[in-house]
Amino acid sequence: MIINELMMNQDSRFTDIQCKMAIKQKIVAKNGRVEMIGDNQFKFITKDNVIDFSIVDKNDAKLIMESFNRHFYCLANVTGCSDNIEEGKVFFLHIGFFYNLQRWGKTPIILSDEMKSNIEKQYVKGRETLEQVLEDNFRLSDSVSSYFAYTSGKYYFGIDEHDGAEMEDADKEKIPLQKEKKEESAISENESIKEEKLDKGKIDQIIEKEKQKKDTLVIYGREFYIYVSIRGDKFNEKLYVEKVGKRKQNAPMMRMAEGTLEFFDHNSILSKKVKDTLESTKGYLDLWNQYAEQEGNLLLEEVRKIGLITVNRDAATFDSEGIHLPYSGLTKEAEELIVNDTYLFFSDEIPVYLADREMTWSDYRTLSKEASQIGYSINKGVQVRVNKRKNGGFIIEAEDGQLPKQKYISLSMLGDERQIARREDARKRIADGKAANPALGLVLEGQLTEELGAYSTRKKIMPLSSFVKKKIFKHDPTETQKKAIDIALNTPDIAIIQGPPGTGKTTVITAIVERLNELCDKREKVNGQVLITSFQHDAVRNIIERLRINSLPTIKFGKQNRAEEEDLTRERVIEEWCEEYIARLNEKNPELIETEKRNRLSRLHNLYLIYPSDKNTLEFLQCAKEINNDVELDKKISRMIESISVSGGNKTSELLMLIRRLRTTKEGFMDDGADNADYLLQNLEDMGINQSIPENRKVFDILDEAAMCYGKEPGEELLEKFCDVKTYLLDKCVPKPSYKKEVPNEEVSNIYKQINQSVKKHQDEKAAILADLLKELRTNRSEVERSLEHYLFVYSATTQQSEGVEIKEAKGINKYSDEHPEYETVIVDEAARVSPTDLMIPLAQAKKRIILVGDHRQLPHIYDEEVFESMKENGETVDMNNIKKSMFEYLLEKARELEKIDNVPRTIVLDAQYRMHPMLGDFVNEVFYQPNDEQFASPMPASNYQQSISKKTLPLEWYDFPDNYGKEHKEGTSRVRDCEADFIVEKIEYYMKLEEGKNLSYGVITFYSEQVKSIKRKLKNKLGDDAKRVRVGSVDAFQGMEFDVIFLSVVRSNDKKPMVRIDKNSKPEPINYDYLEKYKGIDKKQIDKKTEEYKEWELYRDKVGMQNYGFLISENRLCVSLSRQKKLLIVVGNTEMFCKGEWGRIAEVCVPGMKRLYELCKGENVIYDGQSESF
C-alpha cells in the first residue's frame, strides 16, 4: 500500500503538492518521507537518494511547516513530475501526516477462524493468499522501512443484541503496549449522559458497558481496517483481531508505527497453550488414557486365552444357517469367549500379538501406526462372523459363501481395535489442542485462559423466534426452557442441560436446532452444520424422528448390527420422506396426477415402438384406458385388450408354478407333496382338459394317487411315476422360443395420437417440472439420497459412528485420510449414558459449541469393573469417583466452575415435567431429585392424565404376589418369576379388549433379561400379532421412552431371613443392622462422602442390597423405571420384600425408592392381591 491509497482525513493529508527541486536530479524511488530543514526547505528521502526541494504554493508550504512544527511524522509518494520549468525540476507529492512515530518492530496479532473467514470471503481474490492480502493492505513503506497506521482507544466487544458500539479515539495519550503507559479514552469528555432522560436500568447498562470496554487499536489499511484488542498485563500483552470493517472515508488523525504486522492463527496459539498446560498436569484425560491402555491389555489377554484355533476344514458343511466348521482343542473358558456375533480372523501369518505374548497394547498400537505410515498393515486377513456355536463347531457366514483359505484362525479383535483407536485418536487430538475447538482440553479441566477468553464474545443470539415458537411448542415454553435454549445458543464452549424425566429435553433440542438453522447463512455451504449424537441407536432415532429441518428428513449415518428391530437406515428414512413429499405434491397440485399419467403413457408408447410385444401392448392400452375420456375410443381400447391372448399365458404361468412345486424326493414329499399334487389336479380339472386321451388319463390317475398319500410315506414306484409326470407336464407347458419378429400395430399408435389430441395440449412449465420431480422421487431414490446430503443441515449418528465411513464421505472426507468431520455445533442426547471414552469422539468434532443434554440421575454410563480392578492391581493411582461418575456429571461440575470464572451461564436444570400424572411426578421428584437440589414441578392438572382402566382411576396400583404364590428362579445368570409374567400378560390382554384400554400404549419393564424373554414369549402366544403393540424390555431399553401404562415386574421374592456374604469365599451371615443403619436419618448433604469411613459403609450397604435385591438397588435404574408412564404405573411383585420385618429395615437403606413407593401405594389403598384378580 502506498500513502495516497490510505484514507486519511483532510487535515492529515496533502494531495498533489507542487514541489521544485533545488538541484535537478533523477527520481528513482517514488516512496519516501519528508523532513523540514528550514523555511520552505525540505528533503524527500528515499532509499536511492535525497532530494532537496521547496513548495511552490506558499499556503501549502505554510500548512505543511505547521505540521512539522507540531512534531508530526509523514510519509510521501511521488504522484508525477515535469521538466518544463525554466529552473530546476518540478514534481508532485502526496504527503500524509501522522500524530507521531513509534518503533514497534515485529508485532504479532492473533487472528481467529471467524476473522480469517471474513477477510477471505470479502478481500481474497483469485490466486492471492491471505498472507499476501494482509501485507498489501496494511504495509506502508518509505522504501527503506515498513510502517502501519493506527489509532487507539477503548471499545466494547461484549455479547450484545446490537452490534453498534462506536470506536473511541484517545489520540492525545500514549498507547498501551510493551513499556508504554496505557491511555485513557477521550470519549468520557465528549459524551454526557442525560440521566433525566434515561431510566435506571438503561443507566446501569451504559455504566456496565463502560466498565467492559477494552484497550483497543484500530489498524488502517487500503481496503479494510481491523479492531485489535489488547489483553494481558503489561509484561505479557497479546493482540487479538476482534472485528473487520471496510475502510473509513474520514478516519481520525492516525499514528505511525515502524515495524511489521505478523498474523498468527488463533487455533495454533491456543493449541500450544492447551498442549503445554495438559502435559504439565495429570488430569481427567490422563485418567482415561490409563483406562484405555488397560482395556487394550485385557482385550489382548482375552484373545490369547483362545490362541490359535484348530478346525477341521475337510469336515465343513454348508446349509441354510451358514458354514458349519468343526473345531477342536478349545477349553470351556475359551469356548465361552466366542459368543454369538463375534468374529474369527483368518490370516496367512500368526498375528503379532499371538507371536509375541509379552507385547502390551501400547506396543501393539505403536507398531500398527508405524506400519500404516509406510502403507503396510500388520493385520492382513479376512474377518468372518460367527453366528453361533453348534454341535462342536462354529456356524459362520462368509461373503462369497466360501471358507476362507488363510492358514491361521484366531479370535478377531478388529472391531474392538477400531473402536479403541477412535477413542484414542479423539483423546490425543483434545490433549494436543488439535480438536475442532482447540480449547476443549482446558474446558475438560475447568480452566480458562486469556487466549480462550478473547474469542468468547459473540453477538447475542435471541433464544426464540416466532417461527420456532409456533413450530415446536404446543404450549408456551416455560422460562426455564427459554433460558436453556438461550444458554445453548450463546455458550462460548459448552452447555449442559439436565432434564429430569418428562421435562421436554427433546423439545428443547429441536428448538435449538431449528434456531441454529434460522441463523445460518443459506448462501454458505450448510450441509452437516450440526451433529446430533448419542450412545445408542434408539436414542438417536428418538430425536431425529421429530426433526424436519427445512422440510427435509434427518438421516442417521451408520447401521445397527444384528438389530432385533429394523434399523432406521438412510434408505428407509429417504423412502418414507419421498412418499410423504409425493403425497403433498399431489394434494397441492391435483393436475399432476393427470400430467404424470400422460408422461407415463408417452414412455409406454416409446417402449412399445421399440419392442411391440403383447406384454408392452397390454401395458400401454391399460394406461390409455385410464386417461381416455372418449366413449367410442374406450370401446375400441377394451376390444383390443380382450383380443390380446395374454390371459392364457398367465394361466400357463400359474400352471408352471404348480408343476414346479411337485416334490419328487421322499423328504420333500413328506413335507407338502400330497397338498401340491392335489392343487395341481384341481387346476387341471378346472381347465377342462380331455381325460379320455390315454396320456392325460394317466397323468390324472398318478396325481390322484399322490394326493391320496397325505400323511403317508410314498413308495419308490409312486415317486418314480410322479417324477415322470412332472417331466411330461413341464415339457408340455414350458413355452417354446419364438423367432417371429414383432411389428408395431398402427392402431396402437393411432390411439396414442387420439388421446394426445383430446387432452390439453399445452402443459405449463411449472407442471412439467413438478411432473419430472415426481418421477425422480419415485424412480431414482439413490440420486435423491445423494442430493439430500448436500442440503441436510443436521447429520446424526451414534458416538462411534460419528467417525464412520458413511459420515466422512458425506462430509467430503476420504475414508483413508487422517481428516476428521467437524461441525459448528455438536448436540449429545442422553449424554449421561455415554462413556467418557466414547463421548470424547463427537466432542472433539465441535468447532463452536457443545450441547450436552441428559440426566445423571437416570441410567449411568457403562464402564468395565475388570479394567478398573486391573488398574488398581498394577499400582496405578485411580480416582474411582471419576471412573464411576458419568462425563456428563463431571462436565456439569466443570461448567459450573467456569461460570464462576467468567460469569457466562453454561448449565441449567429443566424444572417442569409434563409426562406423568402429578402424583407420580411429585413422587419421582421427592425421591430422586429434591434431595440433590434439582427439584422440578408437575404443573399440568391430574385431569390431563385420566384413564378408566384402574380400579380407582388413580395413576398407581400394586398387585401383590407373596413368595408362596410363586418362587423366583435362576436362568443362567438371570432370574425369572412366572407368576408375575403370567399375571402381566393376562392383565394386558384384558385391558386391550376393553373399550377404555384398546387405544392406550403399554410397556413392561423388568430388571432381568430372562424375565423379558418370558413375558415376550407369553405375550406372543396370547396376543399373536397384537403383541407388537406392547414394548417389553429391561430398564436400559426404556430411557427416553414413554407409555400410557407401564407394568413393573419386580421378580425378586424371598421369604427367608436376609443375609450377607462379605466376600466370595465366606459363608452368608446375619446383617449388622447397627452398622447398616449408621447414617439413617442424617441429611445426605451433611455427610462427607469422600471419607474412607463412608466408602467402607457404602461398600457394605451395596453388598447387602445387591445380594438381596439385585439391580433394584440402582437408584438410576429405579428412577427410569418409575418415570416412563403417563397415566398409570402398575407394580407386580412381592410387597413383603419392602415392608416385612428385617426386609423392611434393609429396604429403607438399600432400596429406599421402592420402600417409599410401597408406602405411597399403602397410603392410597391401591395394593391388591394378585391371585384374587379375575379377567
N, C-alpha and C positions, 0 to 999 in steps of 0.2 A: 504494500500500500504506500502510495506517495502522499505527501502532506495535503495536496489540494483535493484528494479523494476523501479526506476526513471531514465530516460535517461539523463545523465549528460555528460558534455564534459570531455575529458581525463585529463585536468589539475585539475578538481574538484573531481575526484573520484579515489579511490584506491581499487583495486579488489583483494580478496583472500590474504590479508596481513597476513603473518605467525607471530603469537604472542605467547609469552611464559609467563605463569603466574609466578608471584613472589612466591605465595603460592598456592599450588594446592587446588582448590575448585570446587564445582559443579556449572555449568552454568544453571540457572533456566530460566530466560527470555533472549530471543535472540536479542531483540531490545533495544537499549540504545544509549548513547552518550559517547564520549571520551574526557577526559581532559588531558592536559600535566602537569606533576608535577615536571619534571626535565629532565636532558639529557637522552633521550631514556627511560624515565619513564612516564607511562601513567596510567590512570584509565579508566576502562569500567564500566559505571554507569547504572544500571537498577533499576527497582522498587524493586527487591528482594535482590540484593547485589551489592557490589563494588569490582571489580577485578583489582588488580594491575598487570601490565604486561609491558614487553618490546617487541620491534620489532626485530625479528631475522635478517632480511636483513638490513644492515647498510644504504644502499642507500634509501630504503623505509623509514627508520626511519628519515633520514635527510630531505627528501621531506615533510614528514608529520609534522616534527617540524617546518619547514619553514612556512607551512600553519598556524600553531598555532601562530607563531611569528607575522604573519600578522593579527592576531586577527580574523581569520576565525572561524566559528562555524561549528560543524559537528554532523551528526547522523551516527550510525554504526549498523551493523547487523552481527550476528554470522553466517557464512556460513558453518562451520564444526569444528571438534575438534578431538584430538588424545591423548591417554595415553602412546603411545610408545616412550616416551622420558625419558632419564636417570634421569633428574632432572626437577621437575615441570610438568606442563601440557601445551600442545600446542593447540591453537585454531586459527581459521582463521576469519578475519573480512573484511567486505566491508564497507569502510568509504567514506562518501560523504560530501564535504566541501561547505559551503555557505558563501557568501560575508559578511553577518552579521546576527544578530538575533534581531528582533523587536517583542515586545509583543503587539498583537492586540486584543486579546480576541475574542469575537464573532463578526464575520464580515458578515453583511448582504449583499447579492448580489441578484440583481433583474434579473429574467430570463423571457424572452418573450415567447409567444406561439411558435414562429418560432424557437427559440433556443432550447426550450424543445423538439419540434418535431424532430429537427436534432439529438439531443442526443439520444432520444428514438429510432429512426429508426436505428441508427448505433451501439449503445452500450448497450441498454437494451435488455437482452435476457431471455427467459424462464419466470420464475416467479419473477424475480428481479423487484424491484420498481425503479423509477427514483431516489428517495432519497438514496437508497442503493448504486446505481451505482455512484452517485456523491460523496458520502462519501468514498467509496472504492477507487475511482480514485484519490482523492486529499489528503486524510488524511495521514499524516506521524506521526510516534509516536516513542518516546524513552521509551515506556512502562509506562511513568509517565504522560507526557503532549502530546497534539496534536499540529501538525505543518502543514504548507503548504509552498510550494516553489513557488517563483515568480520572475519576473524581471519587470522593469518599463521603461517607455519611452514615446514617442509620436507616434501617429498613425493616419492615415487619414481614416475616416469611411464615407466620403461623398458619395452622389449618383454619381457613375462613371460608364462609359461604360465598364471599365476594373476593375476587382477585384484583382489587383495585387500589391497593395501597400505593402511595407515591414515594419515590426516592427523595431522601432529604440530603441535600448537599451542604457540607460544612467545610468549605474550602479555605477558611481563614486559619484553620488549625492544622496540626501535623497529623499524618496518617498513622494508624496503629499497626505497625509492622516491625518486627525484629526489635531494635533497641529504641525505636521512636515512641513518643508518647501518644496515647490514644486521644483522638479529637472528639469533641462533643458536637452534637447536631445543632445547627443554627435554626432548625425548624421551630424550636420552642420559643425563639424570639420573634418569629414571623407569624406564628399561629396563635390565636387566642380562642379559648373555649368559652362560649357564651352559656354559662351554666343555667341561666334563667330560661333558656330555650330548650334545654335537654332534661330528660328525666334522669333519675339517679342511676338506673340500670345502664343507660347509654353512657353516662359519665364514667361509671366503673369500667365499662367495656373499653372506652378510649384510654383510660389510665392503664388498664391491664395490657392493652396493645402497646402503649408507650414503653412499658416495662420489658416487653418481649422483643423490642426492636434490637437488631444486631448490627454491630460494626460491619460496614459493607463497602466494597469497592464496586464502581461501575467502570468496566474497561471497554473503550470505544473502538469500533472498527469500521471498515469501509462499508460493509453491508449490514452488520448486526453488532449489537453490544451485549455484554453479559454482566449480570449481577453476581458478585462473588462475596460470600460471607466469610468473615474471619473468625476462626474458632480456636479455642485452646488458650493457655496462658501465654505470656509474652516470651517465654522460653521455648514454647512448643506450639507455635501458631500454624494452622493449616487453612488453606483457601479452598472453598467449595463453590462450584458454579450452582447457583440457585435458580436462575431464570435467564432466558434468552429473549432478546427483543430486537425489532427492526431498528435501523439507525435513526437517531433523532435529528430533526431538522434544525433545532436551536438548542444544542447541548450547552450546558453551562461552561464557564471557564475551566479548562482542564489542567491537570498536572501532567508532567512528563516524567517517566521512569526510564532510566537507561538500563537495559537488560533484555532478556528474552523470556517469553512465557513457555513453560513446558507443561503440557497437559497429560495427566495420568488418569488411567481408567480407575474409577472408584472401586470396582469389584476387585481389581488386583491389589489395591492398597488394603482393602478390607480382608481379602483372603489371607494376606500375610499376617495381619493382625490376629485373625482368628487362629491360624495355624500356630503362631508363636504362643498365644495365650493357652490353647488347649494342650500343647506339648508340655507346658510348664505345670499343668495341673492334671491330676489323675481323677477325672470326674465321671460323669454319667456315661459318656461314650466309652471310656476305658472299661467300665464295669461290663458293658455288653460285648466289648471285644473279647474279654476274658470268657464270658459265657459262650460266645460263638466258637472260640477256639476249643473249648471243652466239648461243645456239641459236635464239632467235627471229629474230635478224637473218639467219642463214643460211637459215631457212625462207622469209623474205620474198625473199631473193635467189634461191632456187630457183623460187618462184612467178613472179618477174619474168623469169627466163630463158625461161619459156614464154610469159608475157604473155597477151594475149587470143588465143583460138583461133578460127580461121576454119573453119567447117564448111559443108557443102552439105546443107541441110535437105531440099531437094526430092529429093535422091538417097537419102535414108534408106530403108532396107528393114527388114522385120520377119521374123524367123524364130525357130526354137526356142531359139537361143542368146541372143536379145535383139534390141535395135535396132542395126542396123549404120549408123553415122553417119560418112560420109566427111569427112576433114579435109584441109587444105592449108596450106602455108606454114611448117610446123614444121621446125626444124633437127634434125639427127640427135641432137644433145645434148639438145634439148628432148623429142624423142620418147622417149628412154631414161629420162627422168624420170617419164613417165607409164607406170608398170608396172601389172601386173595388180592388181586390187583397190584401186587408188587411186580418187579421186572427182573429178568435174568439178563446177564451181559455175556454175549458170545464174542470172543476175541481170539486173534491169532497168537497173541503173546500174553503171558501171565501179567495181570495188572500190577503196576509198580508197587502199590500198597500191599499186595499179597507177596510179591517177590521180596520186599524189604519190610518185614513186620515191625521194625523199630521206627519206621517213618511216622512222624507226627502229622497232624492235619496242617500245621503251619508249613512243614517241609513239603508236603504234597501240593499245597496251593502255590508255593513259590516255584516249584518245578513246573507245574501246569502253566503258570503265567509266563515263565521264561520260554517254554516250548511254543506257546501261542504267539509270542513276539517274533519268532522266526518262521511262523506259518506251519507249525507242527503240532499235532495233538497226541497227548500221551494216553488218550482213551479211544483208540481206534477199535471199532467193533460194532455189533448190532445189538439193539435193546429189544427184548421181546416180553410182552405182558404175560403174566401168569394169571389165568382166570380163576383157577382153584387147584387144590391138590386132590387127587382121586386115585384110589387103588394103587398106591405106591408109585405114583407118577405125577407129573405136572400136566395140567391142561393148558396149553399155551396157544396164542394166536400170532401168526406171522402175516405180514402184509401180502406176500405173494403165495401164502398157503404152503410154503416150503420150509423145511427145517434148516436153520442157518448152518453153514458149512464150517464156521470158525471152530477151532480145536478146543479152546478153554471156555468153561462156563462158570460164572460166579454170580453172586447177587449184585445187581446193578445199583449204583448209588448216584447215577447221573441226575435223576430228578431232584434228589436231596441236595446234591452238589450245586445244581443250578440255583436252587432257592437260597442256599447259604451264600453263594457267590454274589447274588443280587443284594442280599443284606449287607455283606461285607463291603461291596462297592459303594453302597449308599453311605455307610458309616465313614468310609475313607474320604469320600467327597465332602461330607459335612466337616470332618476333622481337618481337612486341608483347606477349608474355605472355598471349595470348588462347587458347592451346591448351587442351585439356581439362585438362591438368596445366600450369598457368602456368609452372612451374619448368623445363619441358623445355629451354628455350633455355639455361639455366645448365648443365644436365646435359650438353648437347652441347659446352659449352666446358669441362667438367670442373670446375665450380665449385659450391660450397655456400654458402648464406647463413644467417644466423640465422632469417630468415623461412621458409626451406625446412626447416631442421633441426627447427623447433618441431613439425612435423607428421610426423616420420619415426618416431614411437614408437607403433606399433600393437601390438595384442595379438599375442603369438607364435602362429603357426599351425603345428600339427604337420604334418609333410610327408605322412604316410600314415595312412590308417585301415585297419582290417582289410578293410572292404568294397572299397576301391580296390585294395588289395594283391591281393586274391583275384581281382578282375575283370580287372585289367590285366596282371599279371605271371605268366607261365607258371612261371618260377623266381623264387626270392627276389631282390628288387632288390639291386644292389650298393650299398655305402656311398656311392659317388660319385653314383649315380642318386638315392639318397635325399637326398643333400646338394644336388643340382641342383634337385630339387623344392622343398626347404626354401628355398633362395635365391630361387627364382622366386616363391614364395608370400609371402615376408617382405621382399622388396625394398621400400625406400621410394620407388623410382622406376623403376629399370631393372635387368634381369637379363640376362646374356649367357651362353648355354650353347653352348660349342663342342663339336661332336660329330664326331670323325673317322668315316670310313666304318664302318657296321655297329655303331655303339656304342649304338644304341637311342634316337635322338633322338625318333622318332615315339612310341615307348612313353612316354618322359618327358613329352612334350607331352600325350598322352592322360591320363596320371595327374594332371598339373597341372589340366587342365580338369575331370576327374571330382572332384578335391578341391575346386576352387572351387565346383562345383555343390553339393557336400555342405554347404559352409559358407554358401551364400547363404540369405537369409531367404525361404522359399517364400510367406510372406504378402505379400511385396512383389511388384512387377512384375518378373519375372525375364527376360523375353524380351530377347535381344540383350545380355546382360551381358558376353559375351566375343566378340571378333572374332579369327578365325583367318585370316591372310592370307599371301600370297606373291606373287612377281613373275609366275610362270607359272600357268596354269590347272591343268596337270598336278600341280604341287606342292600346290596347294590340294586337288585331288581325292585325292591320295595320303594326306593327313591325314584328311579328313572321311569317307572310306570306312571308317575304323576307329572313328569316333566314333558312339556311340549314347547320348547323354545323356538320362536319364530315359526310356529306351527309344524315344526319338524320333529321326528322321533329322536330319542336319545339312545344311542347304540352302546351296548356293552361289548367291550372287546375281550376276547378270550372265552373259552368254554369250560364248563364244569365236567370233569372226568367222572364217568360212571355215575351220573346223577340218577337218583331214584325217579325224579320227575324230569320232564322235558326242560332242558336249559333254554333260557331266553336268549337264543342266539341272534346274531345280527340278521340272518336270513329271515327268521320268524318275525322279528320286530319290523323289518322293512316290508315284509309281505302284508302284515296287519295294517301298517300305515298306508301302503299303496291302496288297499281295499277301502280304507276309510276315505282316502283322498278321492278315489274314483266315485264313491257314493256321493260325496259332497259336490263334486263337479257335475254329476248327472242331476242332482237335486236342484242345483242353482241354474243349470243350463239344460233343460229337458230336450231341447232341439239337438243336443249332442248325440243322443241315442240314435236318432234317425241318421245323422251325419256319419256316425260310426258304422251303422248298418250299410249305408251306401258305399263307404270305403271298403268294407268287408266284401260287398258284392263285387266291387271292382277287382279286388285281389283274387277272389274266387274265379272270376271270368278270365283273368290273365292266366291263372293256373290251368283252367280248362283248355285254353287255346294252346298252351304248351303241351299238356298231356290230357287229351279228351277221353279219359276213362269213364266207365259207368259211375264209379265212386265220385269222381270230381264233378260229373254232370249232376248227380243227385244233390251234392252239397250246394252247388250253385243254384239249382232250382228251388231247393228248400229255403235258401236265403232270399231269393227273388220273391217267393210266395209271402214271406214275412213283410217285405217292403211294399209290394204291389197293392194298389187300391183300386184297380180297374177290374170289374166283374168278369168281362169276357176273357181278359188276359189270365185271370186267376183260373178259369176253367181249363184253358189251354195248358197252363203250368201243371195243374193237377193231373190231366191226362198223360202228360209226358212223364211225370213221376211214376204213375201207375204202369206205364209201358216199359219202364226200366226194370228188368228182372233181377233186381238185387236181392229181393226178399228170399228167393231160392238160395242164393249164395249165403245169406245169413243163416238159413236153416241148415245148409250144409256145414257151415262153420260150427254151429251148435252141435250137430251130429258128430263131427270130427272130435270135438272136445269130449263127448261122452265115450266115443270109441277109445280114445287115448287113455281114458280113466280105467279101462278094464285091467284088472290085476291078474297077471299070468304066473306069479310065483306063489308058493304056499303061504309065506308070511304075509305078503301083500293082500292075498285073497281073504285071509282070516281077519284082516283089518276092516275093509269095506267092499270086498269083491262082490258079494251077493247083492248088496244095495246098488252098486254101479251097473251090474248086469240087468237088474230089474228096471232101472231108469232108462237104459238104452232100449230094452224090449218094449216099454210103453211108448217111447218116441217113434220106434219103427212101426208099431201098430197104428199110431195116430197118423202117420204119413200115408196109410192106405196101401202099403206095399203088397203085391200079389203073392200070397203064401202058397198058391198051387204050383208055382215053379219049384222044382226039387231043390235047387241051390238055396232059395230063400227059405223053404220049409226047414231045411237042415239048420240054417242059422238060427231060426226062431226056436227050434227044439233045444239046441245047445244052450242058448241064452236062458230059456225057461228052466232047464236043468240046473244051471248055475245059480239062478235067482232063488231056487228052492233050497239051495245048500246053505241057508242063513244059519250062522252059529255052528256049522259043522266044518270039519276039515275036508277039503276037496281031495278026491282021488287023483292019482297021477294021470289016469286016462282022461278024466274030465279036463284037467289042466292042459293036457296036450291038445284036445279038441278045441278048448277055449282059446288057446294061443292061435290055432289055425283060423278060427272065426275072426279074431282081431286083425290078423294079417289080411284076410279076404276083404273085410269091410274097409280097412284103410286103403287097399288097392282100388276099391270101387269109388271111395269118396274123396280121396286127395285129388284136387283139380290138376288136369294135365296142362303143361305150359302152352300158352297161346302165342303164335307168331304173327297174328293179324295186326296190321298197322292201323291204329285208330285215327280217324279223320274228324275234325270239328264239324258239328252239326250246325248248319246255317240258322236253323230255327232257334237254337240256344242263343246265338249272337243277336238275333232279332229281338228276342225277349229282353236282353240286356239294353238294347237301344231304346225299346219302347218304355222301359221303366225309367231310364235316364231322361227321356223327353217328358214323361208325365210328372216327375218330381221337380222341385225347384232347382233350376239350373245354376243359379248364382249362389255360391256359398261364400259368405263374408270371411275376411281374413282371420278374424278372431275365432270363428267356429272351426276353421281349418286347423289353426294352431292348437286349439284345445283338443280337437279330434286326434291330432298327432301325439299330443301329450298323453291322452288316454291309451293310445296304442302302446307307447313306451312303458307306461305304468303297468300294463297288462302283460306285455311280452318280453320286456327287456329289463328284468329286475337287477341283473348284475350291473348294468350301466347306471341304473337308478342308485344302487348302492355306492358305486364309485363317485357319482355326482354328489350324493349327500355328504360324503366325507369331507368335501371341500367347503361345506356350508354349516356343518354342525358346530354350534357354539360350545356344546358340552360333550366331553368324552367320559366314558365310565368304564371301570374295570376293578377287579379286586386288587388289593395292595401289591401282591406278587405280579399279577398280570399287567400292572401299570408299566412294567418294564418288558412286556411281552413283544413278540414279533409283530403281531397284528397292529398294535397301537403305535409301534415305531414306524411301520410302513405308512399308516395314516398320517403321521407327523412328518413324513418325507425323510425318514432316517433309515439308512442302510442297516439291515439287521446284523451285519458283521462289523459295523463301526463301533467305536467307543462312545459315540454321542448318546445323549440321554434325552428323552422327551421332557419338555419344560412347559409350564402353564403359568398364566398370570395368577390364577387362584387355584388352590387345591382344597377341596372340602372332603373331610373324612367323617362318614356317618358311623354310628356305633363304635366310636373311636376307643372307648374304654375296653372293648373286646379285642382290639388289635395288639399283638405282642409288640414290644418296642422295636425288636429287630425287623419286623415287617413294616411297622408304621414309618420307620425312617426312610423307606424306599420312596413313597409318594411325597413325604415332607421335603426330601432333597430336590424335588421337581418344581417346587413353588417359588416363583420369582417375587411376587408382590405380597401375597397374603396366604396364610394357612388358617383354615377354619376347622376346628375340631368340635364335633357335636356328639355328645354321648352322655353316659351316666355311670360313674364308677360305683354306684350303689346297686347296679344291676350286674349282669354277668361279667366276671373278670376276664382278663386275658389269660391265655394258656402258657404256662412255662413248664419245662421239664424238671421235675424234682430231682431226677437222677443226675442231671447236669449240675444242678446246684450242689448236691451232696458230693459229687466228684470234685468240684472246685474247692470245697472245704477240705476234702481229704488231701488235696495237693498243696495245702497250706496257704491258699490264696485268701487274702482279706476280702470278704464279700459282705456288702450291705444287703442283708436279707430283705429289709423293708423295701428297698428299691427294686429288688427282683420280684417280690410279690405284688408290689404296687403297680397298677397299670400306668402306662406312659401318659395316658390322659390325666390321671390324678396328679402325677408328677409334674406335668406341664401346667396344670391348673395352679399348683403351688408356685412354680417359677414365674408364671404370668402375673400372679399377684405381687411377687417381689418386684417385677419390672414396673408394675403400676405405681409402686411406692417411689421408684426412682424418677420416672418421667411424668407421672400423673396422667398417663394415657390409659383409658379403660380398655381392658382386654378380656375380662371374664364376666359372666353373668349366669344366674340360675333362673330358668323359666319357672314362674311361680303360680301357674293356674292350670289345673288338669281338666280336660273335657271328655275323657274317655269313659270314666266309671261313674256309677251311682255315687252320690256324695257320701253315703255311709261307708262304702269301701274305699273311696278316695281319701276320706279322713283317716281311716284305719291305716292305710299304707303310709300316709304322711306321718302319723304319730309314731308308728313303729320304726320306720326306716329313715326318715328324713329330718323330722323335727329335732331329734337328739343331736344331729350334726349341723344345726342351724341352716338347713337347706329346705325349710318348710314351704309347702305350696297349698293353695286353696282349691276348693271344688265349687266354683261359682254357679254351675248350672243346677236348676231345681231338680228334685227327685222325680218329678213328673216326666222329665225328658227320658227317663230310663225305665219306664213302666213295662212290665211283662205280666202275662196272666197264667204262666205255667207253674210257678212255685206255689207252695201251699198257702203262704200268707202274702203273696205278691211282694215279699221282701227280696233284696238282692243277694241273700245269703242263706244256704242250707248246709247241714252236715248230716250225712247218713252214716250211722254208727254201725260198725262191724267188729264186735268184740273178737278176741282171739279164738273163742270156741266156734265162731261162725266159719272159720277157715284160716289155716295157717299160711304164713308166707313160706316160700321155699326157694332155694337157690337153683339157678340155672347157669352153670359155669360160674362166672364172677358176678353175675347179675341176680336179680330177685324177681319173683312173681307172686301175686296173690290172686287166685282165681275168683274168689267170691266178689272182690271189688270189680274185677274186669267184667264178670257176668252181669252184675248189677248195672254198671255204667252202660253196657251195650243195650240191655233191656230198657233202661230209662230213656236213652236217646231214641230208640225205636218208638217208644210210647209218645215222646214229645213230638217227633217228626210226623206222627199220624194226627196229632191234634191240630185243629184249625189255627189255634193261637201259637203253635210252635213250628208249623211246617215251613215258615219263611225265615226262621231265625238261623243264625250261623252257630256252629258248635265246634268246640275244641276240647281235647282231652290231654292233660299234662300229667306226666309221671316222671319220677326221678330215675327209673330203671329201664334199660333198653329191652330186656326180655318182657317186661310188663307192656311196653309199647307194642312189641310184636304180637303178644297175646291178644290185646284189645283190637288191634288191626285185623287179626285173623278172625276173631269172633264177630266183629262188625261186618266183614265181608260175607261171612256165612249167613248172617242175619239180615243184612240190608241189600246185598248184591251191589249193583252199580251205585245205589244211594250212599254207600259207604264213602264214596269220594267226596261227599258233602261235609264229612267230618274230618277235621285235622287232628291227627294223633301224633304225639311226639314227646321227646324229652324236653326239658326246660330250655336247653340250648337252641332248639329249633323254633322257639316261640318269641324270642326277643324281637320287639318291633312289630309284633302282630297283635290283633285284637279280634274278639269274637263276642257275639251277644251272650252266649252261655259257655262257661268253662267248667269242666269237671277236673278236680284234682284228686288223683289216686295216690294215697299216702304209701301203701304197700307195707311199710314196716309195722309189725304186730308181734307182741311178745307178752306172755302172761307170767314170765319168770322174773325173779329179782334182778334188777340191773346190776351188772358187774363191769369191771375194767381190767384189761391186761396191759401192764405197764410197758412191756416190750414183747417182741415176737416169741421169745423163749420162755416167758414167765406164764404162770397159771392165772386164770381170772381171779380177781379178788374184790372184796366189797369196796364200794366207793367211799372215799373220805369226804363226807359232806361238809365238815367244818372247813376243810381246805377248798372244796369246790365252791362254797358259798362265801368265800372270803371277801369278794367285792360286791356282794349283794346289797342293794340299797344305796350304793355310793354313786353319785353323779359321774357319768363317764368322763365329763370334761375335767373333773378333778383328779383323774387317775393319770399318773405318768407312765405311759405305755412303753417307754424306751428302757425302763429299768430291767435288769436281769430277773428280778423278783417277779415282775409282771409277766415276762416272757415265759418263765417256767410254769407259772399258773395257767397261762394261756395254752401251753402245750398239754398240760394235764386235762384242762377243760375239753380241748379238741379230741383227745383220746377217748374220754368218756362219751362225748357226743357222737363221734364217728362210729364207735363200736356199738352204740345202742340206737342211733337214729340214721346213720349213714349220711347221705347227701342232704338230708333235711337241715343239717347244722349250718349249711352255707346261707348266710343272710342274703347274699347277692341273688342266688338261685330262688330263694323263697320270695324275695321281692318281685322277681319276674313272674313267678307262679301265681301270685296273689293280685296281679295287676293287669292281666290280659282281658278280663271280662268287662263288658259294657253294662250288662243288665243283671246277670246272675252268676254267682260263684257257688258251685256245689262241691263240697269236700266229701270224699268217700274214704273212710278208714276207721281205725280203732281209736276212739276218744280216750280210752284208759291210758294210752301211751303218753298223754299230756296232762293227766289230772289225778291219776290214782296213786296215792301213797308216794313211794320213792320216785316213781316215774314223774309225778307232778313236780317234785323238787329238782330233778335233773333237767326237766323240760324248761323250767324257769331260767336256768343258767345256760343250757346248751341250745335250746330251740325256743327262745322267748317269743318269737313271732307266732309260732304255732300255738304256744300256750295262750297268748293273748287272743288269737283267733278263736280258740275253743271257748274262752271266757266271753267273747262277744256273742258267739252263737248261743251259748247257755243263757246269757242275759236277754237275748232277743227271743228265747224259747224256740229255736229253729233246729234243734238236734232231734233226729228221728231214728227209730230203729230200722236198720237196713232190711232185715228179713220180714218185717211187717208190711213192706210195700207190696202192693199187687198192681199188675199192669193189665 
